[in-house]
Amino acid sequence: MSDDISRAGQALATVAVTAGRPPAAANQPMNVPVVLTSTYTASDFAHQPGDLGYGRWGNPTWTALEDAVGALEGGAALSFGSGMAAISAVLNLVPLGGTVVIPDVPYSGTAQLSAELAAAGRLSVRAVPAADTEVVIQALEGADLVILESPTNPMMDVSDLATIIAAAREKGVLSAVDNTFATPLLQQPLSLGAHLVVHSATKYLSGHSDVLLGIVVAQTGDPDGLLTRLHGHRTINGAIPGPMEAWLALRGLRTLALRVDRASANAAELARRLSDHPSVTQVRYPGLTSHPGHELAKRQMRGFGAMLSFELDGNAEATEKVCAATQLWVHTTSLGGVESSLERRRRHGGESTLVPETLIRLSTGIEDVEDLWADLLQALESAS
Ligand SMILES: *Cc1c(COP(=O)(O)O)cnc(C)c1O
C-alpha cells in the first residue's frame, strides 16, 4: 500500500508486468525479494497501513503484491492469508446486529461463513437471486453491506453491478464485489463505484494452484476509511499472508493477461462445442448468446472469462462418472490455475441445493483446446 505511481494510459497487460516493482536504482534487485522477518529494527509504531515494525503489521513483499493488484483494480489493496480471510474481514465491517445481502448461490464459503455469523446472532443475512436486479435492490433497504459476485460461482449468474452499486450508494449500503472469476483484466468494480473488491488470489491472480491468498481492494485514497479498518482487523486477527505466498502470487500475476486470454478463448470454444453435445442439457457461460446475462456481461466485462458450468443429461452418479473419466482435466476443487480442472459441485455437502446435482463446473486452463475437447468427449462418452 505504498505510494502508487500513476499508470494512466497503460494497458492492464502492461501494468500486470510492471506494477509492484521498486524504483530502478543502481545495483538493486529488479524484483522485490521475499522478506522473511518477524520484526523490523528502528521502527516507528504508528500502526498505520503500510507501516512496518512487526511482521504482523506489514511486509515489503506483501506491499509489492498489494501495489500491483491495487494498480490493476484501480484502488488500494490489502492482502490476506486466504480469500476467506479477506471475506471474513469484509463481513466484520457490518455493525453488530446489522444486515448483509448476498447472492442466493454465492461461493459456498461466503454462504457458510455468513450463515455461521447469523446463527451466532452477529448479523442477519438476506440471500437474493443475483441476476434479479429489482429484487437485489429491494433487499438493500436497511442493509449495511451487499456482497456481489459476478459471474457467480458455480451458477455463472451475472449481476448488474453498476445499477446495484449505485442503488447501494444511494441507500448508504457498503458494496463489495468478489471479482475472483472475472479478474481485474475483465471487470473493474471500483470504477463502477463499489466500495470494495475481494479476490481469492488463490485462483487467477496467482494462477498456478500453489498458493492460498486473499486480497481486498478499496477506492484510491481510502475515502471511507475502510482499508484502515480492514488493516486493523487483519493485524489483530492475524489473518496475514506469508511472504513466500505473496512473492509467488506476484510472480504468477506477471503472466495474468496471457493466461486469462488463452484460458478465456479455450472456455468460449468449449462452451460452444458443449452446447451442441447430446449429453449436455445446459451450458452456463456468459459468452453464449443463450445466456440470460449475455448482453449485460458484454457491457460490463471486457471478456467472458475462463469459467463455465454445464449440466449433464443424467443423474448425480453419471455426473461423477464423467468427472472420474477425464485424464487431462484434473478432477479437483479450486480453479483459476494454468491446468484445466472440473468438479461436480454438489459432491460437497456445503454446496447450495439450488445447484443442480448434475452440474459440472469447468475451470478452463491454458492447454491446447483440441486436447481439452478430446478428453471431455471421451469422458462424456464413457459415462453415457
Ligand atoms: C475460492 C473462492 C473464494 C475463497 O478463497 P480461498 O482463497 O479459498 O479462501 C472466494 N470466492 C470465490 C469466488 C472463490 O472461488
PDBQT file of the ligand as one rigid body, heavy atoms in Angstrom, charges set to zero:
ROOT
HETATM    1  C1  LIG A 401     -12.110 -19.873  -3.810  1.00  0.00    +0.000 C 
HETATM    2  C2  LIG A 401     -13.014 -18.718  -3.707  1.00  0.00    +0.000 A 
HETATM    3  C3  LIG A 401     -13.089 -17.970  -2.517  1.00  0.00    +0.000 A 
HETATM    4  C4  LIG A 401     -12.335 -18.359  -1.259  1.00  0.00    +0.000 C 
HETATM    5  O1  LIG A 401     -10.967 -18.185  -1.414  1.00  0.00    +0.000 OA
HETATM    6  P1  LIG A 401      -9.839 -19.044  -0.613  1.00  0.00    +0.000 P 
HETATM    7  O2  LIG A 401      -8.585 -18.473  -1.135  1.00  0.00    +0.000 OA
HETATM    8  O3  LIG A 401     -10.081 -20.477  -0.956  1.00  0.00    +0.000 OA
HETATM    9  O4  LIG A 401     -10.054 -18.809   0.838  1.00  0.00    +0.000 OA
HETATM   10  C5  LIG A 401     -13.914 -16.865  -2.512  1.00  0.00    +0.000 A 
HETATM   11  N1  LIG A 401     -14.637 -16.505  -3.589  1.00  0.00    +0.000 NA
HETATM   12  C6  LIG A 401     -14.604 -17.214  -4.737  1.00  0.00    +0.000 A 
HETATM   13  C7  LIG A 401     -15.433 -16.770  -5.900  1.00  0.00    +0.000 C 
HETATM   14  C8  LIG A 401     -13.795 -18.341  -4.831  1.00  0.00    +0.000 A 
HETATM   15  O5  LIG A 401     -13.775 -19.048  -5.966  1.00  0.00    +0.000 OA
ENDROOT
TORSDOF 0
